[in-house]
Amino acid sequence: MAPPRSGLRPPPPQGGTASGLAKPDPRRLLGFTRRTSLALLLGIRGLSVRAQALDLKTLMQRMAQRKAGEARFTEERIVSGIDSPLTASGTLSFSAPDRFARHTLHPLKESMEVQGRTLLLRRGGRTRQLEMDTVPEVGALLEALRGTLTGDAALLRKHFRTELTGSDAQWVLLLEPLDERLARQVMQIEVVGQATDVRSIALQLTGGDRSLMLLEPVTPPGASGPAGR
């Protein structure tokens, strides 16, 4: 008998089930890759994947054509010492070259606005101003978001080791911190998108804490084409 092809299990022994069919292996049924799971979670169905792989330069050029954008978000965070996940929802917006805003509507109303490297936090009528360097994990996530949304490949490569896979139908951008101090806190950031839309951002911290933010782009009235998706 010829050896099985690489990556496939050997055929089951004869006489498997009464119907003559091999009994399904539950490990294979449940063995979805993380990217497949994300695709299902985001409702990406029936998309025709282009044969040509997407490279970072091409993706960043396309992203840079969008000078502003807005999306609704839902976020789930897993924090050590807290039994249940922490959830939040609201809106995100950006405008090139360096403005970014997050407005949380649930469970509490609060906002975070970024201009350059300055953070402006508002909650319950109080305002606090911080520099991004004072909160490394937040700064890393913001730089990853801003660099991706504005198509700034130089910004991404300044702070992260980058790896892009996929196509327009679904691409995955993995970012690992280059700075040793940041790497002691942030393990990896994973950005998943379709065409020029970012659909999810996953943050993994070295201590085990993690978060997953799902995004639903808000299409401006009258928008059309890839830039308005």
N, CA, C and O of each residue as an XYZ file, in Angstrom:
916
protein
N       0.859     -1.202      0.000
C       0.000      0.000      0.000
C       0.882      1.234      0.000
O       1.865      1.317      0.736
N       0.507      2.207     -0.853
C       1.306      3.433     -0.914
C       1.131      4.226      0.359
O       0.031      4.240      0.911
N       2.178      4.896      0.858
C       2.063      5.683      2.092
C       1.084      6.817      1.909
O       0.946      7.331      0.799
N       0.390      7.231      2.977
C      -0.582      8.329      2.875
C       0.112      9.620      2.521
O       1.288      9.810      2.832
N      -0.634     10.532      1.854
C      -0.086     11.834      1.513
C       0.198     12.617      2.777
O      -0.469     12.440      3.797
N       1.206     13.497      2.701
C       1.626     14.290      3.866
C       0.472     15.106      4.397
O      -0.236     15.765      3.636
N       0.280     15.062      5.717
C      -0.759     15.869      6.349
C      -2.084     15.167      6.483
O      -2.997     15.704      7.111
N      -2.227     13.952      5.899
C      -3.482     13.216      5.975
C      -3.299     11.983      6.837
O      -2.210     11.412      6.885
N      -4.355     11.570      7.519
C      -4.315     10.361      8.326
C      -4.405      9.142      7.421
O      -4.996      9.240      6.346
N      -3.835      7.974      7.813
C      -3.978      6.744      7.033
C      -5.441      6.361      6.941
O      -6.216      6.723      7.826
N      -5.858      5.631      5.886
C      -7.255      5.206      5.775
C      -7.623      4.292      6.942
O      -6.772      3.542      7.419
N      -8.870      4.336      7.411
C      -9.290      3.496      8.544
C      -9.289      2.039      8.155
O      -9.398      1.716      6.973
N      -9.167      1.148      9.126
C      -9.214     -0.290      8.827
C     -10.553     -0.673      8.241
O     -11.559     -0.011      8.495
N     -10.574     -1.761      7.443
C     -11.802     -2.181      6.802
C     -12.811     -2.616      7.850
O     -12.470     -3.075      8.940
N     -14.086     -2.448      7.461
C     -15.163     -2.902      8.329
C     -15.506     -1.902      9.392
O     -16.045     -2.281     10.431
N     -15.200     -0.563      9.165
C     -15.422      0.487     10.161
C     -16.818      0.468     10.736
O     -17.082     -0.264     11.690
N     -17.721      1.262     10.174
C     -19.077      1.319     10.682
C     -19.956      0.395      9.867
O     -19.535     -0.149      8.846
N     -21.202      0.221     10.338
C     -22.123     -0.672      9.650
C     -22.410     -0.193      8.240
O     -22.692     -1.006      7.361
N     -22.344      1.107      8.005
C     -22.648      1.661      6.694
C     -21.479      1.545      5.741
O     -21.606      1.856      4.557
N     -20.329      1.095      6.252
C     -19.158      0.977      5.405
C     -18.347      2.246      5.320
O     -17.319      2.275      4.644
N     -18.790      3.309      5.997
C     -18.085      4.580      5.994
C     -17.245      4.688      7.252
O     -17.621      4.178      8.307
N     -16.077      5.373      7.132
C     -15.218      5.562      8.302
C     -15.905      6.463      9.307
O     -16.538      7.453      8.940
N     -15.778      6.120     10.555
C     -16.350      6.942     11.617
C     -15.604      8.269     11.708
O     -14.377      8.274     11.803
N     -16.330      9.413     11.680
C     -15.648     10.710     11.714
C     -14.793     10.849     12.959
O     -15.187     10.439     14.051
N     -13.628     11.428     12.781
C     -12.719     11.694     13.898
C     -13.080     13.040     14.514
O     -12.883     14.069     13.867
N     -13.613     13.074     15.764
C     -14.043     14.346     16.363
C     -12.911     15.348     16.466
O     -13.154     16.554     16.450
N     -11.663     14.869     16.573
C     -10.548     15.815     16.662
C     -10.392     16.589     15.367
O     -10.021     17.762     15.372
N     -10.684     15.905     14.232
C     -10.594     16.605     12.959
C     -11.778     17.528     12.775
O     -11.636     18.613     12.211
N     -12.964     17.109     13.250
C     -14.143     17.966     13.126
C     -13.974     19.249     13.920
O     -14.482     20.298     13.526
N     -13.264     19.169     15.033
C     -13.079     20.334     15.885
C     -11.765     21.038     15.613
O     -11.444     22.038     16.255
N     -11.006     20.518     14.662
C      -9.661     21.047     14.463
C      -9.596     22.252     13.561
O      -8.717     22.327     12.703
N     -10.508     23.206     13.728
C     -10.433     24.428     12.942
C      -9.218     25.225     13.352
O      -8.861     25.247     14.530
N      -8.579     25.876     12.408
C      -7.504     26.796     12.750
C      -8.105     28.056     13.331
O      -9.296     28.325     13.172
N      -7.265     28.829     14.009
C      -7.752     30.057     14.637
C      -8.306     31.027     13.599
O      -9.271     31.747     13.856
N      -7.680     31.035     12.422
C      -8.149     31.971     11.404
C      -9.509     31.561     10.875
O     -10.350     32.417     10.601
N      -9.741     30.240     10.724
C     -11.045     29.776     10.285
C     -12.100     30.136     11.308
O     -13.207     30.536     10.946
N     -11.765     29.998     12.597
C     -12.708     30.347     13.654
C     -13.053     31.823     13.599
O     -14.216     32.195     13.756
N     -12.048     32.672     13.377
C     -12.305     34.105     13.276
C     -13.196     34.409     12.085
O     -14.078     35.264     12.168
N     -12.970     33.710     10.976
C     -13.786     33.940      9.787
C     -15.247     33.631     10.072
O     -16.140     34.381      9.678
N     -15.485     32.503     10.770
C     -16.848     32.156     11.130
C     -17.434     33.164     12.096
O     -18.601     33.537     11.981
N     -16.620     33.611     13.057
C     -17.083     34.558     14.059
C     -17.494     35.869     13.418
O     -18.451     36.503     13.863
N     -16.791     36.280     12.388
C     -17.067     37.551     11.726
C     -18.135     37.416     10.642
O     -18.511     38.403     10.010
N     -18.618     36.203     10.431
C     -19.664     36.016      9.443
C     -19.167     36.099      8.021
O     -19.912     36.507      7.130
N     -17.926     35.722      7.789
C     -17.374     35.779      6.440
C     -17.752     34.476      5.738
O     -17.127     33.439      5.961
N     -18.762     34.535      4.902
C     -19.239     33.325      4.228
C     -19.354     33.600      2.732
O     -19.643     34.718      2.305
N     -19.121     32.560      1.958
C     -19.359     32.657      0.527
C     -18.419     33.584     -0.197
O     -18.742     34.020     -1.302
N     -17.271     33.912      0.366
C     -16.333     34.805     -0.290
C     -15.404     34.010     -1.192
O     -14.909     32.954     -0.798
N     -15.164     34.504     -2.394
C     -14.225     33.835     -3.295
C     -12.828     34.358     -3.010
O     -12.547     35.538     -3.223
N     -11.951     33.483     -2.528
C     -10.593     33.879     -2.171
C      -9.757     34.005     -3.435
O      -9.704     33.076     -4.240
N      -9.121     35.120     -3.612
C      -8.267     35.320     -4.764
C      -7.005     34.479     -4.622
O      -6.472     34.284     -3.529
N      -6.550     33.988     -5.773
C      -5.394     33.099     -5.747
C      -4.130     33.850     -5.359
O      -3.244     33.285     -4.718
N      -4.038     35.124     -5.744
C      -2.818     35.865     -5.497
C      -2.761     36.343     -4.052
O      -3.694     36.987     -3.572
N      -1.679     36.034     -3.366
C      -1.508     36.451     -1.980
C      -1.309     37.964     -1.915
O      -0.836     38.583     -2.868
N      -1.670     38.535     -0.799
C      -1.556     39.976     -0.582
C      -0.254     40.263      0.156
O       0.059     39.593      1.141
N       0.507     41.254     -0.310
C       1.731     41.627      0.386
C       1.501     42.921      1.154
O       0.566     43.669      0.868
N       2.370     43.177      2.138
C       2.183     44.316      3.045
C       2.201     45.641      2.287
O       1.395     46.525      2.579
N       3.095     45.793      1.333
C       3.182     47.053      0.586
C       1.879     47.360     -0.130
O       1.395     48.491     -0.082
N       1.307     46.361     -0.797
C       0.046     46.560     -1.518
C      -1.086     46.892     -0.557
O      -1.869     47.807     -0.811
N      -1.178     46.148      0.554
C      -2.228     46.409      1.531
C      -2.122     47.824      2.090
O      -3.128     48.527      2.185
N      -0.911     48.253      2.462
C      -0.727     49.578      3.042
C      -1.055     50.679      2.034
O      -1.591     51.720      2.413
N      -0.743     50.465      0.770
C      -1.078     51.452     -0.255
C      -2.588     51.621     -0.366
O      -3.084     52.738     -0.515
N      -3.305     50.525     -0.293
C      -4.768     50.590     -0.369
C      -5.355     51.250      0.883
O      -6.266     52.073      0.794
N      -4.821     50.878      2.044
C      -5.329     51.466      3.290
C      -5.079     52.976      3.328
O      -5.895     53.736      3.849
N      -3.937     53.402      2.768
C      -3.572     54.822      2.805
C      -4.517     55.681      1.978
O      -4.559     56.897      2.166
N      -5.277     55.080      1.069
C      -6.220     55.844      0.260
C      -7.411     56.315      1.082
O      -8.112     57.247      0.687
N      -7.642     55.675      2.219
C      -8.742     56.094      3.091
C      -8.215     57.104      4.097
O      -7.329     56.795      4.893
N      -8.750     58.284      4.060
C      -8.269     59.355      4.943
C      -9.048     59.432      6.250
O      -8.638     60.130      7.177
N     -10.160     58.723      6.329
C     -10.965     58.728      7.555
C     -11.871     57.507      7.538
O     -12.126     56.928      6.482
N     -12.357     57.117      8.714
C     -13.256     55.983      8.804
C     -13.902     55.888     10.171
O     -13.443     56.494     11.139
N     -14.979     55.115     10.231
C     -15.697     54.920     11.501
C     -16.234     53.497     11.548
O     -16.604     52.933     10.518
N     -16.275     52.920     12.737
C     -16.784     51.560     12.902
C     -17.395     51.399     14.282
O     -17.006     52.074     15.235
N     -18.356     50.495     14.369
C     -18.880     50.077     15.669
C     -18.022     48.927     16.172
O     -17.560     48.105     15.382
N     -17.806     48.863     17.485
C     -16.995     47.786     18.025
C     -17.679     47.101     19.192
O     -18.472     47.698     19.921
N     -17.345     45.819     19.346
C     -17.669     45.076     20.565
C     -16.366     44.431     21.011
O     -15.613     43.910     20.189
N     -16.104     44.466     22.299
C     -14.830     43.986     22.819
C     -15.056     43.052     24.001
O     -15.943     43.263     24.828
N     -14.228     42.018     24.054
C     -14.232     41.095     25.187
C     -12.811     40.958     25.698
O     -11.894     40.660     24.932
N     -12.627     41.176     26.998
C     -11.298     41.085     27.602
C     -11.279     40.004     28.675
O     -12.197     39.892     29.488
N     -10.225     39.223     28.655
C      -9.985     38.212     29.677
C      -8.872     38.742     30.569
O      -7.750     38.955     30.109
N      -9.181     38.954     31.844
C      -8.237     39.553     32.781
C      -7.996     38.588     33.936
O      -8.941     38.053     34.516
N      -6.729     38.370     34.265
C      -6.373     37.473     35.365
C      -7.017     37.948     36.667
O      -6.999     39.137     36.983
N      -7.583     37.002     37.416
C      -8.196     37.335     38.694
C      -9.662     37.692     38.600
O     -10.327     37.855     39.623
N     -10.184     37.818     37.374
C     -11.604     38.121     37.180
C     -12.245     36.928     36.481
O     -11.812     36.523     35.403
N     -13.276     36.373     37.101
C     -13.867     35.133     36.600
C     -14.537     35.293     35.241
O     -14.373     34.447     34.362
N     -15.291     36.379     35.067
C     -16.050     36.563     33.827
C     -15.350     37.545     32.899
O     -14.676     38.463     33.366
N     -15.501     37.364     31.584
C     -14.914     38.312     30.633
C     -15.512     39.710     30.808
O     -16.684     39.852     31.158
N     -14.710     40.725     30.565
C     -15.176     42.104     30.588
C     -15.569     42.497     29.174
O     -14.799     42.300     28.234
N     -16.762     43.052     29.022
C     -17.242     43.401     27.686
C     -17.478     44.896     27.580
O     -17.753     45.570     28.573
N     -17.367     45.400     26.368
C     -17.609     46.816     26.101
C     -18.043     46.959     24.650
O     -17.771     46.090     23.822
N     -18.720     48.064     24.351
C     -19.122     48.344     22.976
C     -19.206     49.845     22.773
O     -19.360     50.612     23.724
N     -19.103     50.248     21.517
C     -19.141     51.673     21.207
C     -18.702     51.914     19.778
O     -18.989     51.108     18.893
N     -18.001     53.029     19.544
C     -17.564     53.366     18.191
C     -16.086     53.746     18.179
O     -15.544     54.238     19.169
N     -15.454     53.507     17.041
C     -14.085     53.921     16.784
C     -14.090     54.837     15.568
O     -14.915     54.671     14.669
N     -13.176     55.800     15.533
C     -13.031     56.647     14.354
C     -11.577     57.059     14.213
O     -10.837     57.106     15.196
N     -11.176     57.354     12.994
C      -9.816     57.828     12.763
C      -9.804     58.806     11.604
O     -10.687     58.780     10.746
N      -8.817     59.654     11.583
C      -8.563     60.523     10.437
C      -7.059     60.672     10.307
O      -6.351     60.900     11.288
N      -6.588     60.540      9.081
C      -5.155     60.624      8.817
C      -4.650     62.046      9.094
O      -5.387     63.010      8.884
N      -3.404     62.187      9.562
C      -2.438     61.099      9.675
C      -2.366     60.438     11.049
O      -1.890     59.307     11.146
N      -2.830     61.115     12.140
C      -2.531     60.550     13.460
C      -3.627     60.748     14.497
O      -3.349     60.712     15.696
N      -4.858     60.956     14.067
C      -5.939     61.117     15.042
C      -6.747     59.829     15.125
O      -7.091     59.220     14.111
N      -7.043     59.428     16.368
C      -7.813     58.214     16.609
C      -8.688     58.443     17.834
O      -8.246     59.048     18.811
N      -9.931     57.960     17.786
C     -10.845     58.145     18.922
C     -11.649     56.869     19.167
O     -12.091     56.196     18.236
N     -11.819     56.564     20.441
C     -12.652     55.432     20.854
C     -13.680     55.967     21.850
O     -13.328     56.526     22.889
N     -14.969     55.783     21.507
C     -16.054     56.231     22.388
C     -16.810     54.990     22.863
O     -17.500     54.340     22.078
N     -16.679     54.670     24.128
C     -17.359     53.514     24.722
C     -18.735     53.947     25.207
O     -18.864     54.936     25.927
N     -19.751     53.209     24.812
C     -21.128     53.518     25.199
C     -21.665     52.558     26.244
O     -22.583     52.901     26.988
N     -21.100     51.351     26.307
C     -21.529     50.324     27.263
C     -20.298     49.577     27.762
O     -19.417     49.269     26.959
N     -20.202     49.279     29.034
C     -21.184     49.468     30.115
C     -21.188     50.886     30.701
O     -22.158     51.287     31.344
N     -20.107     51.643     30.479
C     -20.034     53.018     30.948
C     -19.654     53.925     29.792
O     -18.949     53.513     28.871
N     -20.121     55.150     29.848
C     -19.752     56.107     28.814
C     -18.391     56.704     29.149
O     -18.197     57.297     30.210
N     -17.457     56.535     28.222
C     -16.131     57.105     28.373
C     -15.510     57.232     26.992
O     -15.988     56.619     26.037
N     -14.463     58.012     26.880
C     -13.840     58.189     25.577
C     -12.333     58.287     25.720
O     -11.812     58.677     26.765
N     -11.647     57.925     24.647
C     -10.202     58.055     24.567
C      -9.872     58.643     23.202
O     -10.232     58.073     22.173
N      -9.204     59.756     23.193
C      -8.824     60.397     21.940
C      -7.299     60.499     21.891
O      -6.646     60.806     22.888
N      -6.758     60.235     20.713
C      -5.312     60.257     20.521
C      -4.977     61.249     19.422
O      -5.523     61.190     18.321
N      -4.073     62.157     19.737
C      -3.556     63.091     18.752
C      -2.043     63.050     18.861
O      -1.482     63.439     19.885
N      -1.370     62.575     17.800
C       0.070     62.397     17.916
C       0.358     61.290     18.917
O      -0.090     60.160     18.727
N       1.087     61.589     19.967
C       1.398     60.616     21.009
C       0.763     60.997     22.353
O       1.210     60.550     23.409
N      -0.271     61.817     22.298
C      -0.966     62.265     23.504
C      -2.329     61.604     23.606
O      -3.101     61.595     22.647
N      -2.622     61.043     24.792
C      -3.910     60.424     25.075
C      -4.760     61.376     25.902
O      -4.279     61.981     26.861
N      -6.016     61.502     25.527
C      -6.959     62.305     26.284
C      -8.101     61.397     26.711
O      -8.872     60.932     25.871
N      -8.216     61.136     28.028
C      -9.226     60.222     28.560
C     -10.326     61.016     29.253
O     -10.048     61.931     30.028
N     -11.576     60.660     28.969
C     -12.719     61.339     29.592
C     -13.666     60.299     30.171
O     -14.035     59.334     29.502
N     -14.056     60.509     31.431
C     -15.014     59.621     32.088
C     -15.683     60.387     33.221
O     -15.020     61.040     34.027
N     -17.019     60.293     33.267
C     -17.775     60.903     34.352
C     -17.474     62.377     34.572
O     -17.412     62.823     35.718
N     -17.289     63.134     33.520
C     -17.035     64.562     33.653
C     -15.596     64.918     33.958
O     -15.262     66.099     34.046
N     -14.728     63.921     34.123
C     -13.319     64.175     34.393
C     -12.479     63.899     33.153
O     -12.792     63.009     32.362
N     -11.423     64.662     32.997
C     -10.526     64.521     31.846
C      -9.101     64.320     32.336
O      -8.651     65.002     33.256
N      -8.397     63.384     31.720
C      -7.017     63.114     32.086
C      -6.163     63.027     30.823
O      -6.568     62.425     29.829
N      -4.985     63.631     30.875
C      -4.091     63.619     29.723
C      -2.835     62.813     30.036
O      -2.207     63.000     31.078
N      -2.473     61.901     29.105
C      -1.318     61.033     29.295
C      -0.490     60.986     28.013
O      -0.982     61.293     26.928
N       0.756     60.603     28.158
C       1.586     60.301     27.009
C       1.541     58.796     26.754
O       1.527     58.009     27.701
N       1.517     58.395     25.503
C       1.382     56.983     25.161
C       2.479     56.126     25.771
O       2.248     54.961     26.095
N       3.675     56.695     25.931
C       4.793     55.916     26.468
C       4.581     55.496     27.919
O       5.234     54.566     28.392
N       3.674     56.169     28.633
C       3.438     55.825     30.033
C       2.544     54.590     30.183
O       2.472     54.002     31.262
N       1.865     54.197     29.099
C       1.006     53.008     29.116
C       1.398     52.152     27.906
O       0.719     52.198     26.881
N       2.492     51.365     28.007
C       3.054     50.676     26.845
C       2.081     49.775     26.104
O       2.054     49.782     24.873
N       1.273     48.992     26.833
C       0.384     48.060     26.153
C      -0.702     48.789     25.364
O      -1.085     48.355     24.278
N      -1.200     49.911     25.920
C      -2.197     50.718     25.209
C      -1.543     51.395     24.008
O      -2.117     51.446     22.921
N      -0.334     51.912     24.221
C       0.383     52.561     23.135
C       0.643     51.615     21.974
O       0.524     52.006     20.813
N       1.001     50.363     22.287
C       1.267     49.378     21.244
C       0.014     49.106     20.415
O       0.072     49.045     19.187
N      -1.117     48.943     21.097
C      -2.368     48.678     20.394
C      -2.759     49.863     19.515
O      -3.220     49.682     18.388
N      -2.575     51.071     20.033
C      -2.925     52.269     19.267
C      -2.026     52.432     18.046
O      -2.505     52.780     16.966
N      -0.726     52.183     18.208
C       0.184     52.292     17.074
C      -0.148     51.245     16.021
O      -0.076     51.522     14.824
N      -0.511     50.046     16.460
C      -0.902     48.993     15.525
C      -2.157     49.392     14.756
O      -2.248     49.196     13.544
N      -3.122     49.956     15.480
C      -4.366     50.387     14.850
C      -4.125     51.541     13.882
O      -4.556     51.501     12.730
N      -3.440     52.558     14.362
C      -3.223     53.733     13.517
C      -2.372     53.391     12.305
O      -2.662     53.837     11.195
N      -1.322     52.603     12.510
C      -0.471     52.234     11.390
C      -1.219     51.458     10.335
O      -1.010     51.669      9.141
N      -2.110     50.538     10.772
C      -2.876     49.739      9.826
C      -3.950     50.569      9.139
O      -4.076     50.532      7.915
N      -4.722     51.315      9.916
C      -5.837     52.091      9.358
C      -5.381     53.163      8.384
O      -6.068     53.443      7.401
N      -4.220     53.768      8.650
C      -3.734     54.840      7.775
C      -2.744     54.346      6.730
O      -2.239     55.138      5.934
N      -2.461     53.045      6.721
C      -1.551     52.491      5.729
C      -0.111     52.933      5.919
O       0.628     53.103      4.950
N       0.282     53.117      7.163
C       1.636     53.591      7.469
C       2.543     52.395      7.766
O       2.709     52.002      8.920
N       3.123     51.826      6.717
C       3.977     50.646      6.885
C       5.221     50.980      7.691
O       5.701     50.154      8.467
N       5.747     52.192      7.511
C       6.956     52.589      8.248
C       6.691     52.615      9.748
O       7.547     52.201     10.530
N       5.515     53.096     10.165
C       5.165     53.127     11.586
C       5.069     51.715     12.147
O       5.551     51.449     13.248
N       4.448     50.808     11.393
C       4.320     49.434     11.858
C       5.690     48.782     12.020
O       5.967     48.135     13.030
N       6.538     48.960     11.016
C       7.853     48.316     11.058
C       8.779     48.966     12.081
O       9.757     48.354     12.511
N       8.483     50.175     12.464
C       9.283     50.832     13.499
C       9.073     50.162     14.850
O      10.003     50.063     15.651
N       7.852     49.702     15.101
C       7.507     49.164     16.416
C       7.314     47.648     16.435
O       7.364     47.032     17.500
N       7.091     47.034     15.251
C       6.706     45.623     15.243
C       7.443     44.822     14.171
O       7.896     45.355     13.158
N       7.544     43.524     14.437
C       7.913     42.553     13.419
C       6.608     42.145     12.754
O       5.680     41.715     13.440
N       6.515     42.270     11.432
C       5.237     42.081     10.745
C       5.210     40.794      9.937
O       6.225     40.361      9.391
N       4.030     40.194      9.871
C       3.798     39.013      9.032
C       2.377     39.080      8.494
O       1.415     39.058      9.262
N       2.246     39.163      7.179
C       0.933     39.274      6.547
C       0.661     38.022      5.724
O       1.506     37.584      4.943
N      -0.530     37.447      5.907
C      -0.960     36.301      5.098
C      -2.384     36.546      4.625
O      -3.108     37.362      5.195
N      -2.780     35.824      3.565
C      -4.149     35.913      3.080
C      -4.273     36.722      1.807
O      -3.288     36.980      1.116
N      -5.518     37.124      1.505
C      -5.839     37.864      0.298
C      -6.868     38.927      0.646
O      -7.179     39.141      1.818
N      -7.402     39.601     -0.393
C      -8.423     40.621     -0.149
C      -9.623     40.066      0.602
O     -10.216     40.754      1.433
N      -9.985     38.804      0.305
C     -11.169     38.212      0.931
C     -11.011     38.129      2.440
O     -11.969     38.341      3.184
N      -9.794     37.818      2.893
C      -9.490     37.811      4.324
C      -7.976     37.814      4.493
O      -7.294     36.920      3.992
N      -7.452     38.806      5.191
C      -6.025     38.857      5.475
C      -5.802     38.919      6.976
O      -6.654     39.387      7.732
N      -4.637     38.437      7.389
C      -4.271     38.404      8.799
C      -2.890     39.034      8.939
O      -1.923     38.582      8.325
N      -2.811     40.075      9.748
C      -1.550     40.773      9.992
C      -1.118     40.516     11.433
O      -1.789     40.941     12.373
N       0.005     39.818     11.602
C       0.545     39.538     12.927
C       1.633     40.551     13.245
O       2.513     40.804     12.422
N       1.575     41.128     14.435
C       2.529     42.146     14.866
C       3.157     41.721     16.190
O       2.448     41.472     17.166
N       4.485     41.640     16.224
C       5.203     41.309     17.443
C       6.136     42.466     17.788
O       6.889     42.920     16.926
N       6.104     42.954     19.030
C       6.902     44.123     19.417
C       8.397     43.913     19.212
O       8.931     42.838     19.485
N       9.056     44.949     18.730
C      10.511     44.928     18.577
C      11.210     45.422     19.835
O      12.295     44.950     20.175
N      10.589     46.370     20.524
C      11.184     46.920     21.736
C      11.135     45.887     22.856
O      10.084     45.302     23.115
N      12.277     45.660     23.525
C      12.353     44.629     24.558
C      11.442     44.936     25.743
O      10.829     44.026     26.302
N      11.348     46.184     26.124
C      10.484     46.545     27.262
C       9.028     46.264     26.933
O       8.285     45.736     27.761
N       8.625     46.622     25.715
C       7.251     46.370     25.305
C       6.989     44.875     25.165
O       5.913     44.394     25.519
N       7.975     44.140     24.648
C       7.815     42.698     24.460
C       7.635     41.962     25.781
O       7.085     40.861     25.803
N       8.090     42.553     26.882
C       7.885     41.930     28.184
C       6.427     42.025     28.627
O       6.015     41.326     29.553
N       5.653     42.876     27.978
C       4.244     43.041     28.335
C       3.298     42.568     27.241
O       2.269     41.953     27.522
N       3.653     42.861     25.984
C       2.791     42.521     24.847
C       3.424     41.392     24.047
O       4.542     41.531     23.549
N       2.714     40.277     23.923
C       3.231     39.143     23.166
C       2.971     39.323     21.679
O       3.879     39.174     20.862
N       1.729     39.643     21.329
C       1.362     39.687     19.915
C       0.053     40.446     19.723
O      -0.822     40.440     20.589
N      -0.060     41.098     18.571
C      -1.308     41.725     18.141
C      -1.671     41.117     16.795
O      -0.833     41.028     15.898
N      -2.910     40.706     16.664
C      -3.380     40.116     15.412
C      -4.513     40.961     14.855
O      -5.536     41.158     15.511
N      -4.322     41.459     13.634
C      -5.328     42.284     12.956
C      -5.865     41.481     11.779
O      -5.098     41.018     10.935
N      -7.190     41.316     11.726
C      -7.832     40.575     10.641
C      -8.696     41.544      9.848
O      -9.407     42.364     10.429
N      -8.639     41.453      8.516
C      -9.413     42.379      7.701
C      -9.918     41.771      6.420
O      -9.538     40.664      6.038
N     -10.794     42.523      5.755
C     -11.313     42.213      4.431
C     -11.108     43.457      3.580
O     -11.567     44.539      3.945
N     -10.421     43.314      2.444
C     -10.145     44.463      1.579
C      -9.526     45.585      2.415
O      -8.456     45.393      2.993
N     -10.174     46.754      2.492
C      -9.627     47.848      3.289
C     -10.363     48.025      4.612
O     -10.246     49.071      5.252
N     -11.117     47.018      5.024
C     -11.821     47.080      6.302
C     -11.111     46.222      7.337
O     -10.837     45.048      7.086
N     -10.812     46.792      8.494
C     -10.321     46.009      9.633
C     -11.534     45.425     10.332
O     -12.465     46.156     10.673
N     -11.537     44.105     10.552
C     -12.704     43.448     11.140
C     -12.487     42.961     12.561
O     -13.457     42.766     13.293
N     -11.235     42.758     12.976
C     -10.989     42.367     14.358
C      -9.560     42.693     14.747
O      -8.661     42.710     13.906
N      -9.357     42.955     16.044
C      -8.028     43.163     16.599
C      -7.936     42.346     17.871
O      -8.721     42.541     18.799
N      -6.970     41.423     17.917
C      -6.754     40.588     19.101
C      -5.415     40.968     19.736
O      -4.391     41.040     19.058
N      -5.442     41.205     21.026
C      -4.245     41.580     21.780
C      -3.935     40.484     22.780
O      -4.802     40.099     23.564
N      -2.699     39.972     22.764
C      -2.264     38.935     23.695
C      -1.131     39.479     24.540
O      -0.079     39.835     24.010
N      -1.334     39.550     25.871
C      -0.301     40.017     26.780
C       0.489     38.829     27.319
O      -0.005     37.702     27.347
N       1.712     39.094     27.742
C       2.589     38.010     28.195
C       2.079     37.353     29.469
O       2.351     36.175     29.702
N       1.350     38.084     30.291
C       0.852     37.525     31.535
C      -0.370     36.653     31.380
O      -0.854     36.086     32.359
N      -0.887     36.534     30.146
C      -2.063     35.706     29.921
C      -3.323     36.499     29.640
O      -4.276     35.952     29.085
N      -3.358     37.790     30.013
C      -4.519     38.609     29.701
C      -4.618     38.785     28.188
O      -3.606     38.813     27.488
N      -5.841     38.901     27.699
C      -6.026     39.071     26.263
C      -7.355     39.764     25.983
O      -8.242     39.823     26.834
N      -7.460     40.277     24.780
C      -8.705     40.934     24.386
C      -8.965     40.683     22.908
O      -8.035     40.493     22.124
N     -10.236     40.683     22.541
C     -10.641     40.547     21.147
C     -11.684     41.614     20.858
O     -12.728     41.666     21.509
N     -11.397     42.472     19.871
C     -12.314     43.531     19.472
C     -12.812     43.231     18.064
O     -12.012     43.081     17.141
N     -14.124     43.144     17.894
C     -14.751     42.922     16.596
C     -15.286     44.247     16.080
O     -15.876     45.020     16.835
N     -15.080     44.512     14.794
C     -15.449     45.798     14.203
C     -16.449     45.614     13.070
O     -16.351     44.671     12.285
N     -17.407     46.523     12.997
C     -18.373     46.569     11.911
C     -18.314     47.959     11.306
O     -18.823     48.910     11.899
N     -17.691     48.101     10.112
C     -17.527     49.428      9.506
C     -18.862     50.145      9.309
O     -19.873     49.523      8.981
N     -18.848     51.442      9.512
C     -20.004     52.291      9.273
C     -19.807     52.956      7.920
O     -18.862     53.726      7.745
N     -20.678     52.675      6.963
C     -20.536     53.223      5.616
C     -21.154     54.607      5.549
O     -22.348     54.757      5.811
N     -20.365     55.631      5.200
C     -20.925     56.986      5.072
C     -21.982     57.028      3.974
O     -21.885     56.276      3.004
N     -23.001     57.901      4.108
C     -24.026     58.022      3.070
C     -23.393     58.342      1.727
O     -22.559     59.241      1.620
N     -23.798     57.596      0.697
C     -23.302     57.890     -0.643
C     -21.962     57.280     -0.950
O     -21.465     57.435     -2.065
N     -21.340     56.576      0.018
C     -20.029     55.992     -0.229
C     -20.171     54.807     -1.162
O     -21.190     54.116     -1.156
N     -19.144     54.577     -1.964
C     -19.173     53.452     -2.892
C     -17.756     53.015     -3.184
O     -16.813     53.773     -2.955
N     -17.590     51.789     -3.692
C     -16.266     51.311     -4.044
C     -15.521     50.848     -2.840
O     -16.045     50.898     -1.727
N     -14.267     50.383     -3.035
C     -13.468     49.816     -1.962
C     -13.244     50.773     -0.818
O     -13.208     50.347      0.336
N     -13.091     52.068     -1.101
C     -12.814     53.021     -0.037
C     -13.997     53.246      0.852
O     -13.842     53.727      1.975
N     -15.196     52.905      0.378
C     -16.385     53.165      1.180
C     -17.010     51.929      1.736
O     -18.116     51.983      2.273
N     -16.333     50.809      1.623
C     -16.893     49.547      2.120
C     -16.994     49.539      3.625
O     -17.444     48.553      4.208
